[in-house]
Amino acid sequence: MRTFLVLAVLAGLIAVAFGESCGPSQCVHTQCDATSQLHCVDGLCTCTVQGSSTCSAKDDCPHCDNNRHRHCIDGTCHCERF
């Protein structure tokens, strides 16, 4: 019985962790400058700079300056701002 209870609690915690997501309306404490856009990237509020390349996956995007992380968001390449 105790094992079942532990497994049930663990399953509940996993469901909550994977069920949460962020979006621009949830990023009230993240501020981007006028040249950046706010996106939810890997569950974190992130400022990105839009590139000119189109993409269907991250690997379609060119490398970003200063080793910034690249992302494919809504079919357009973006680089993390910081």
C-alpha positions as CSV (number, residue, x, y, z in Angstrom):
1,M,0.0,0.0,0.0
2,R,2.8,2.4,0.9
3,T,4.5,1.7,-2.5
4,F,1.3,2.5,-4.3
5,L,1.0,5.8,-2.5
6,V,4.6,6.8,-3.3
7,L,4.1,5.9,-7.0
8,A,0.8,7.8,-7.1
9,V,2.4,10.9,-5.7
10,L,5.4,10.6,-8.0
11,A,3.1,10.2,-11.0
12,G,1.2,13.3,-9.9
13,L,4.4,15.3,-9.6
14,I,5.6,14.2,-13.1
15,A,2.2,15.2,-14.6
16,V,2.4,18.7,-13.0
17,A,5.9,19.2,-14.2
18,F,5.2,18.2,-17.8
19,G,1.8,20.0,-17.8
20,E,3.1,23.4,-17.1
21,S,4.0,25.7,-20.0
22,C,4.8,29.4,-20.3
23,G,3.7,32.0,-22.8
24,P,4.0,35.7,-23.3
25,S,1.0,36.4,-21.0
26,Q,2.7,34.4,-18.2
27,C,6.0,36.2,-18.5
28,V,5.2,39.3,-16.5
29,H,8.6,39.6,-14.9
30,T,10.7,39.2,-18.1
31,Q,11.3,42.4,-20.0
32,C,12.8,42.6,-23.5
33,D,14.2,45.7,-25.2
34,A,12.7,47.2,-28.3
35,T,14.8,45.0,-30.7
36,S,13.7,41.7,-29.1
37,Q,10.7,39.5,-28.9
38,L,9.5,37.5,-25.9
39,H,9.0,33.8,-26.5
40,C,8.6,30.7,-24.4
41,V,11.6,28.5,-25.2
42,D,12.0,25.2,-23.4
43,G,9.6,26.3,-20.7
44,L,11.5,29.5,-20.0
45,C,10.6,33.1,-20.9
46,T,13.3,34.2,-23.3
47,C,14.1,37.3,-25.3
48,T,15.0,36.5,-28.9
49,V,16.1,38.4,-32.0
50,Q,14.3,37.4,-35.2
51,G,16.6,36.4,-38.1
52,S,15.8,36.5,-41.8
53,S,15.9,32.7,-42.4
54,T,12.9,30.4,-42.6
55,C,13.1,27.0,-40.9
56,S,11.2,23.9,-40.0
57,A,13.7,22.8,-37.3
58,K,16.5,24.4,-35.3
59,D,19.1,22.8,-37.5
60,D,17.8,24.8,-40.5
61,C,19.0,28.0,-38.8
62,P,22.5,29.5,-39.2
63,H,24.6,29.8,-36.1
64,C,24.1,32.9,-34.0
65,D,26.7,35.4,-33.1
66,N,28.6,35.1,-29.8
67,N,27.5,31.4,-29.4
68,R,23.9,32.4,-28.6
69,H,21.4,29.6,-28.8
70,R,19.3,29.4,-32.0
71,H,15.7,28.4,-32.2
72,C,13.1,27.8,-34.9
73,I,9.9,29.6,-33.8
74,D,6.8,29.8,-36.0
75,G,8.9,29.0,-39.1
76,T,11.5,31.7,-38.5
77,C,15.0,31.5,-37.1
78,H,15.6,33.3,-33.8
79,C,18.7,33.8,-31.6
80,E,18.6,34.2,-27.9
81,R,19.2,37.8,-27.0
82,F,21.6,37.2,-24.1
